[in-house]
């Protein structure tokens, strides 16, 4: 999280006991076609041992290791079955059984086992996440607890669009017991002003109070973008506006088709948005579902989660037409100048 850093090396004897004590994330796109290696330092209780072969059965390719005064390393080992080989988002807890032999004429002998948690993500995490500098001063390095949730929500996704869609769907599914739209507070922000209070939101997901049950569109947009971007997506939080009428919709946490809280209009609306955040780009809206029927202004009401749904121009029956009423559509315009990625605290 924001105050704890993964120590290097990730696995340390007598300290790393459970898989989550030794986490590592692997990105599919930049490692495709490349050999993935790990670095290990080893020790031997017999100072006379000078040369052995070492491997982790079925997982880490064997290689010769030279010991000097009972120590060896850092030594590079090749992975046999890297977590990225499936080409999809996932979390993998693995146990490596380490073995050695003095030469190829002897049988392998076990000497230790290590447990690890591997996150498979699609690409290098997008903003606000940062890979450097490495250290406790950088709170924007990807948080393992966010990776736990994001990888679970987007499990099996093999593309950025699918990962973002699954995250959007999962956030909307948190209503009504975990979060719900803030009708009593007039649609106020509780998790995203001015920064994304990821600490409070994760507490809420764990069953704690967090910042309470209520969310608004900015909160939902920020949650989706922050979690999806941890997987290698490149979403933004961006607004549309201003002051436009609404069609009936299903706000997060509600099962009643109506304009949001019965207000009839939004002063603005914020979503997770792709690329330039304009009419040609897809939106991911976890705050609400629109009517996916042939006429978005009338029954039959067919719930449609906006997942990579192009914003569109008036008359195209895309996101704009499904969210805004016919009279409100001219005022419902992308506002790309508001595009941002809120820092996570």
Secondary structure, 3 states (H helix, E strand, C coil): CCCCCCCCCCCCCCCCCCHHHCEEEEEHHHHCCCCCEEEEEEECCCCCCCEEEEEECCCEEEEEEECECCEEEEEEEEECCCHHHHCCCEEEEEEEEEEEECCCCCCCEEEEEEEEEEEEECCCCCCCCCCCCCCCCCCCCCCHHHHHHHHHHCCCCCCHHHHHHHHHHHHHCCCCCCCEECCCCCCCCCCCCCCECHHHHHHHHCCCCCCCCEECHHHHHHHHHHHHHHCCCCEEEEEEEEEEEECCEEECCCCCCECHHHCCEEEEEEEEEECCCCCCCEEEEEEEEEECCCCCCCCCCCEEEEEEEECCCCCCCCHHHHHECCCCHHHCEEEEEEEECCCEC
